[in-house]
Amino acid sequence: MEPAVAEASPAHVSFHDVNMAFDGRVVHRSLSCAFPRGRITVILGGSGSGKSTLLRLIGGLLRPTGGRIRVAETDITDLPDAELFAVRSRLGMLFQGGALLDSMTVFDNLALPLRERRTGSQQEIAGRVHEQLTSVGLDGVEDLLPGQLSGGMLRRAALARAMILRPEILLCDEPFSGLDPISLKRVEALLAGINRRLGTTLIIVSHHIASTVRLADQVLLLLPGRAVTGPPATLQGSDDPEIAGFFDEDVPDESAYHPPADHEPVPPGVPAA
Amino acid sequence: MTKLVREIGYRALSTVAELGRALLFAGAIVRATVLPPYRPHRYLEEIHNLGVLSLVIVCISGLAVGMVLGLQGYNTLVRFGATGSLGAVVGLSLIRELGPVLTALLVTGRAGSATAAEIASMVTTEQLDGLRMMSIDPVGIVVAPKAVAMVFVMPMLCALFILFGIAGSYLVGVTLMGLDPGTFLSSLSSSVRFRDDIVGSMLKALIFGCLTGLIATFRGYFSAPTAAGVSAATTSTVVLTSVAILISDYFVTALWGFEI
């Protein structure tokens, strides 16, 4: 597999010959790549290409079957759980479904990591929670349960929780999926703001090409048997049809569907039964 | 033939591995309970939740079982002219066996399955991974309070079941069948021994509480992150716990040495 290492800034997260397999099914083979510090990297790839697995490997939620992974100057490959917790305190993760505790209110969800670390009085914690919710444009939802929020609000509440400990690295698993265009742009703007104003390294798994092109400093494209990295514009203009095709949003040719032999074609203008 | 042997070997090894994993998991629960950070409010919350979930069902079932025992006991004892022993028969049956066993089975069906389903759905919706990513141990904040609460709640619910059971049999024996209240109560108090019966009964409830708490949380925690995983965790919790309760009941009875 060709190495896909960024050269611009020092790596905040790096993979060296990483192998990953589930029950014999290989997801990553000799994957080497780097995620530069303070930049936004978007991971693209087809379904089942191991994009979310990559995020879970960085978070230490999964262990690779081979190779080394370094996160914020620490080799986490064989790190015991207790030490892994120390590394994770420098990471934040925005899960696709939010992963907020559904038995707790939004306020308690955000306050939980602060309370667990006993950082400050209850008043100070409340202040930080309100500040964090305001920063993502969510006021007045403190007493609601996660189940009472809309998809976009839930994503922003989850983002607020992921950022409450001010992590150096923010991992985002499909932050734009299932959002309406307005919510999508709002989440996109929040992520860009987090990166530009706080210098947080963002590693985003996404299928959303338009957002990727707007947001990403670097794209890591996972293709069958290889990984390619580069700025979105470079990959978009690549001569390699497999790479360029990933960014191509032209309407697909509907003749790709072949109906069953016994299917009666519906004449034009007649509504289908 | 080799396929059969291989299958048996595989199943045996899987069972041993599963038991080992459950033991390690129990160790993690104990460690999370006794070592800081302490979260007393989480434990109280879970004790309250489990109690509320099971209270009504335990009281109603206790009353019904007591009434049936009173009726059956009276109808049997009347043949031998020994209706005066109804209090002893009902009391000993409830305290030694029916109270702990039926309470544990009821709590398993109600609170045990709910616990497994809740934890399994937290696995499915990545809530436990969310905690891990905040450097919070899910065993400490989610699992241990639920498992320990089950151990606390079981003896209390068992005592309540027995109390309602005795009340039910009193209702039938004394109010309906016209047995003398003094005879009923004196037969009950003279036959029940504190160490053998009351302590033994509470010990059983405690052990059943440990089993229910461990199996429900273990099954939920290690469930597959799918809807089928939630369903499998719930079903296997009820089945496994029920079998474990009935088997362990025999051994506790034999080892504790309940005197006749």
Chai-1 contact restraints between the chains, C-beta under 6 A:
chainA,res_idxA,chainB,res_idxB,connection_type,confidence,min_distance_angstrom,max_distance_angstrom,comment,restraint_id
A,G59,B,M133,contact,1.0,0.0,6.0,A-B,restraint_1
A,L61,B,D129,contact,1.0,0.0,6.0,A-B,restraint_2
A,F85,B,S135,contact,1.0,0.0,6.0,A-B,restraint_3
A,R88,B,M133,contact,1.0,0.0,6.0,A-B,restraint_4
A,R88,B,S135,contact,1.0,0.0,6.0,A-B,restraint_5
A,S89,B,S135,contact,1.0,0.0,6.0,A-B,restraint_6
A,M93,B,M133,contact,1.0,0.0,6.0,A-B,restraint_7
A,F95,B,E126,contact,1.0,0.0,6.0,A-B,restraint_8
A,F95,B,G130,contact,1.0,0.0,6.0,A-B,restraint_9
A,G97,B,T125,contact,1.0,0.0,6.0,A-B,restraint_10
A,A99,B,E126,contact,1.0,0.0,6.0,A-B,restraint_11
A,A99,B,Q127,contact,1.0,0.0,6.0,A-B,restraint_12
A,A99,B,G130,contact,1.0,0.0,6.0,A-B,restraint_13
A,L101,B,Q127,contact,1.0,0.0,6.0,A-B,restraint_14
A,P113,B,M134,contact,1.0,0.0,6.0,A-B,restraint_15
A,E116,B,I136,contact,1.0,0.0,6.0,A-B,restraint_16
